[in-house]
Structures are given as C-alpha cells and as structure tokens.
Amino acid sequence: MVKAVAVLRGDSGVTGTVTFTQESESAPVTVEATIHGLKPGQHGFHIHEFGDNTNGCVSAGPHLTPPATRTAHPRRCAPRR
C-alpha cells in the first residue's frame, strides 16, 4: 500500500488534509479530503506535480491530467508577485 498526505493551509483561512491511498500498483487511487473554512457551495481542486508553492503554480509544476481525461484548469498559471 502507498499513501500520501497533503496538508492544506494558507492566508485565506482554508485548512485541511487530502489523503491519497493506493492498495496495489494496479489498484485505483482513493482520494479522501477533510477541508475547513470554505464558503458554502460547490468547489473543485486540481493536483500539481510538486508541493512547492514558493512561486505559486509556476514552482508547483504542471497539473496532473490522467490519460483519457479532458479536464484542465480554466486559468493560465502566472508567477506570484
């Protein structure tokens, strides 16, 4: 089994954890999230290659886009100023 945990925190007051678990190499990845501080309504998220947010999405690397999907983040990535 492989497990990765992302800890969310930032200036907006939104906090939480996202846990990615894969039971075996051929098994699907399970994503479980606990997030606090979001306004009511629908929300989405995307995953970057790296956990480095020192220069916004530029240092975080490209988005993960699994094969056979057509989903992409609607905004272009710009360096943090």
C-alpha positions, 0 to 999 in steps of 0.5 A: 500500500502507498499513501500520501498526505497533503496538508492544506493551509494558507492566508485565506483561512482554508485548512485541511488534509487530502489523503491519497491511498493506493492498495496495489500498483494496479489498484485505483487511487482513493482520494479522501479530503477533510477541508475547513473554512470554505464558503458554502457551495460547490468547489473543485481542486486540481493536483500539481506535480510538486508541493512547492508553492514558493512561486505559486503554480509556476514552482508547483509544476504542471497539473496532473491530467490522467490519460483519457481525461479532458479536464484542465484548469480554466486559468493560465498559471502566472508567477506570484508577485 
